[in-house]
Amino acid sequence: MVIINTNPIYVHDIKTIIRVLQDGEFDLISQVLSGSNYTFLANVKLNEIQFKVLYKPTRGERPLWDFPNLTLAKREVAAFITSYLLKWNFVPPTVYRSGLIPYGNGSLQLFIPHNPEINYFNMQLKHKEIIQKIIIFDFIINNADRKGGHLLLDNMNKIWLIDHGVSFHSDYKLRTVIWDYAGKQIPSSLLINIKNFIEGLKSKRTALGRKLEKLLSPTEIQNMIHRTEYILSNQVFPEPESNFHSYPWPPI
């Protein structure tokens, strides 16, 4: 199945999309049956602007032994904010909304039209710098589940990242299928992005950076800062740990 529609990100600026996500009229369409947690496809509409979203209600989250209960939807939002603050912008705009009917509070993420048959393993267009950014991003957010199917390719050949509910844990949890540049030197251009990100996060210069404090625990934020500082001091891409299960299963 191939989905070919215009991605709203190419039609509206990101501030408009965020406003629609936060304030738009919400209309449930259907449930997405894949995955262990409740996920729904829905419409949001504000004035004449309308687009599809993925809705992940907090109350639909399956309890996990290693993550605090009822926190996964907020981690989805934290991943978007981190991507945005890094100026890499490959996580679709995502907000946390209250009082949605019928399942209540949860994350709303802009739905990215894409071909669901394409994933990281069969993707023909994989720009080197984008893949390198994804590797660093997953290390910074401590992504415990970067499967190949979590990379989407839209109709403008831009890669988008989804499914970040099991990220930002205080303990090391990195599991990913992307180890292409393990142990290699990080380009200086990416180190500049990382340096600016960590300086802004530590100084709390931005409202978005401060918003992370409402989405993550103080320890999780502090450990994200430590991981980012490690990247800056080490300046090489992470490598799989010999004593840790570094690959997710299934891989797609």
N, C-alpha and C positions, 0 to 999 in steps of 0.2 A: 504494500500500500504506500502510495506517495502522496503527501500532503503539500500542495503548492498554494500558499496564500501569502499575502503581504504581511511581513512582520511589523507590528505597530511601532516598533522602535525606529523604523525608517520614515514614519509618517508624523509622529509626535515627539516633542522633546521629552526628556526623562522626567522633568518636573511635572509635566502634564500627566504622564503615565502614572506617576506616584499619586498625584491628586485623585485620579480616577480610581486607582486601587484602594485608596483610603476612604473615599467619600461616595464612590459610585453605587448605584442601585445594584444589588446582588441577586442573581438568578441562577439556581442550581440546574445543571443540564444532565449530568450522568456521573456514575461512579467509575473510577479507573480501577480495574480489578487486579492489575499487577501490583506487587508490593505487599508488605506485611502490615502497613498502616493505612488508615482510611485516606484516600485521595479522591477528589472530585473535580470534574471539569465544570466550569461555571462561566456565566457572562457577567461583566460589570459594565454599567452605563452611566455616564454623567453628561448631561445635556445631549449633544449630538455625537459624543465619542463613545464607542463601544468596542470591547475586545474580550477575548477569552482568557481565562485564568485557571490556574491549578490551585485548589483550595485544600489545605491540609489541616483539619481540625485537631486541636490539642487533645480533645477527649477521645479521638480515634487512634491515639498512639499506643502501640503495644509496649508494655513495660519491658525495659532492658535491665539486665543485672548490673551493667557498668555505667549507665547514664542516668542522671536524675530524672524521675518521672515527670511527664508533662512539660518537657523543655525542648523537644525536637523541632517544633514549628518555629520557635524563637531562634534556634540555631540556623534555620534556613534564612531568616532575615539577617542575622549576623554575618552570614557568608556573603550576601549581597552587599552589605555595607562595607565589608573588608575589601571586596573586589573593586568597589567604587572608590574607596579611599586610596587604593593602590593605583587608581586610574587605569585599570586593566579592563574593567567593564565587560566581563564575560559571564557573569551570573545575571539572569533576567531580573528586572526590578521586582522587589519582594517587600511586602509590608505585613505587619501583624495587626489584625482587626478583631474587635470585640463584638459580641452579640449577633453573629451571623446565624441565620436560620437555615437548616434545623439543628446544626451540630455545634454552634457556639464559636468561641474564640479560636483563631487559627491563622495560619499564614496564607496570603494570596500572592501568587507569583504569575507574572505575565507568561502566558502560554506562547511558546516559540513554534510556529509552523515549521515542520521539518519532515524528512523522510525517515520513518522509524526503522527502516531496514539498514540504515547507515549507522555505524558505531566507530569507536576509536580504531578497531582492528582492520576495518575495511574502508576507512575514510581515505580518499585519494589526496585531498588537499589538507596537508598538515604542515602549516608554516612553522619553521624551526623556532622562531621567537615565541609564538603562541604556546607551543608545547612546553617550552622552557618556563614560561610564566605560569602555566597550569601546575607544573611540578613544584615550583616555589610556593604558589598559592596553597596547594594541598598540604605542604609542610607547615606553613604558617598557621593554617586553620586546624591542623592535625586531623585531616580527613581520614576517618576509619573505614571508608567504603567508596573508593574511586573506581567504579567499574567502567568497562568500555562503553556501555550503553548510557552512561551519564554525560557523554559528550554528544551534543546535537549539532547538526550542520544545517543552517537555514538556507533559504533560497538565494541569498547573496553570498553564500560560501563562508559565512562567519561561524565560528565555533562558539557554542554556548555550553555552560556547565550547570547541571541540575543535581538535586538530591544531596543536600548537605546537612541532613538532620543529625547524623552521628559524627559531628565535628566539634572542635574546640574543647575536647576533654583535657583535664589537667594532666593526666598520665599520657605517655607516648602511645599513640594508637595508629600511626600512619600505615594505611593499607591502600595500595594503588596498583594498577596494572601498568602505570607509566613510569618506567625507570630508564628511559632512553639515554639520559645524560648523566647517569649516576657517577659521582666522583669527579666530574669535569668542572672546569672553571666557569663561574657565572659571569656573563658579559657585564661590563661596567654600566651599560645603559640600564639594565635591570636593577643593579645595585643602587642606582640613584633613586628609582621608584621606591625601593624598599626603605632606603634611608629617610626619604620624605615621609613615607607612611609611618614609620616608627616614631619619628620626631613629632608628628602631629598627634599620634595616639598618646604618647607620653605627656605631652603638654596640654592635651585635651583642647586643642585649638578649634576643632570643628564640632558642630552640633551632632553630626552623625557619629563621630568618635565617642562623644559623651553618651549617645544613645546605646552604644554597646553595653554600657553599665546596667541597662535595664533588661538586657537580653542574656547576658552571661554573668557568671559569678565573678567576684574579684580575683579569686585564684585562677580561674580560666583566662581572664584577661591578662593577668600578670605572667602566666606561663606562655601565652601567645607572644607577649613582649620578649620573653626570654628566647623563644624559638626564632623570632625575627632578628634579635641581636646575634644569635648564633650564626644565622645565615650571613649577616654582615661581616662578622669576624672571620668566619671560615671561608666564605666566598666560593664554595663548591656545591654542586647539586647533591642532595641527599642520596644515600645508598641503602639498599635493603639490609636490615639487621639480621645477623646470622642466628641470633637467639630469639627471633620474633617472627611471627607469621605476617610477612610484609605484603602478601598478595590477597585480595578479597576473593571470596567464592560465593556464587559463580563469577567468572570474570566479566560477563556482560550483564 
